[in-house]
């Protein structure tokens, strides 16, 4: 909820979400480098709640945002992100097992 509050408060800076993600990864780097050894470990890391302080992550995100906004995004998020110029988006043929299994389970529940 706090993250959503900040995103609405700073709605003129949508790239703050990207800096928040980067700050979260920076704050979690010890856990990631020491405990994540496989895809299953990464999925478990992503699905469990972390003990990191929101204030610490948000402070780092705002610091990164202040220091690197102009150099990373050249002033505008929409101009800096690569988008498909023409034609269709590429087809994805290899989905993560977790996504495929959750779709199968959902279809089984429906039927």
C-alpha positions in Angstrom: 0.0 0.0 0.0 2.8 2.4 0.8 4.4 1.8 -2.6 1.0 2.6 -4.3 0.7 5.8 -2.2 4.2 6.9 -3.4 3.4 6.1 -7.0 0.2 8.2 -6.9 2.0 11.0 -5.1 4.8 11.0 -7.6 2.6 10.3 -10.7 4.6 12.7 -12.9 7.5 10.3 -12.4 6.4 6.8 -13.5 10.0 5.7 -13.7 10.1 5.7 -9.9 8.7 2.2 -10.0 11.8 1.0 -11.9 14.0 2.7 -9.4 12.1 1.1 -6.6 12.7 -2.3 -8.2 16.4 -1.6 -8.6 16.5 -0.4 -4.9 14.8 -3.6 -3.8 17.3 -5.8 -5.7 20.2 -3.8 -4.3 18.9 -4.2 -0.8 18.3 -7.9 -1.4 21.6 -8.7 -3.1 23.1 -10.6 -0.2 20.1 -12.9 0.0 19.9 -13.3 -3.7 23.6 -14.1 -4.2 23.8 -16.5 -1.2 20.5 -18.3 -1.3 19.2 -18.3 -4.9 20.9 -21.2 -6.8 18.1 -22.4 -9.0 14.9 -21.2 -10.7 12.9 -22.8 -7.8 14.9 -20.7 -5.3 14.2 -17.6 -7.3 10.5 -18.3 -7.5 10.5 -18.9 -3.7 12.3 -15.7 -3.1 9.8 -13.8 -5.3 6.8 -15.3 -3.6 7.7 -14.9 0.0 7.5 -11.7 2.0 10.8 -10.0 2.7 11.9 -8.5 6.0 13.3 -5.3 4.3 12.2 -2.0 5.5 10.0 -0.1 3.1 11.5 3.2 4.2 15.0 2.0 3.5 14.1 0.8 0.0 12.1 3.9 -0.8 14.9 6.2 0.4 17.3 4.4 -1.8 14.9 4.5 -4.7 14.4 8.3 -4.3 18.2 8.7 -4.1 18.7 6.7 -7.3 15.9 8.6 -9.0 17.5 11.9 -8.1 21.0 10.9 -9.2 20.3 8.9 -12.4 16.9 10.0 -13.8 18.4 12.2 -16.5 21.2 9.8 -17.5 19.1 6.7 -17.6 15.9 8.0 -19.2 17.1 11.1 -21.0 14.2 13.0 -19.4 11.3 10.8 -20.6 10.4 7.2 -19.9 8.5 6.7 -23.2 11.4 7.9 -25.3 14.0 5.7 -23.6 12.2 2.4 -23.5 12.6 0.2 -26.6 9.2 -0.3 -28.3 8.2 -2.3 -31.3 8.5 0.0 -34.3 6.4 -1.8 -36.7 4.8 -5.2 -37.3 3.8 -7.6 -34.6 5.4 -8.4 -31.3 7.5 -11.6 -31.3 5.7 -14.7 -30.3 6.7 -16.3 -27.0 7.2 -20.0 -27.4 8.8 -20.9 -24.1 6.9 -20.0 -20.9 8.2 -20.5 -17.4 6.9 -23.7 -15.8 5.2 -21.8 -13.0 3.0 -19.9 -15.5 2.1 -23.0 -17.5 1.2 -25.0 -14.4 -0.9 -22.2 -12.9 -2.8 -22.0 -16.2 -3.4 -25.7 -16.2 -4.6 -25.6 -12.6 -7.0 -22.7 -13.4 -8.4 -24.6 -16.4 -9.0 -27.7 -14.2 -10.8 -25.6 -11.6 -13.0 -24.1 -14.3 -13.9 -27.5 -15.8 
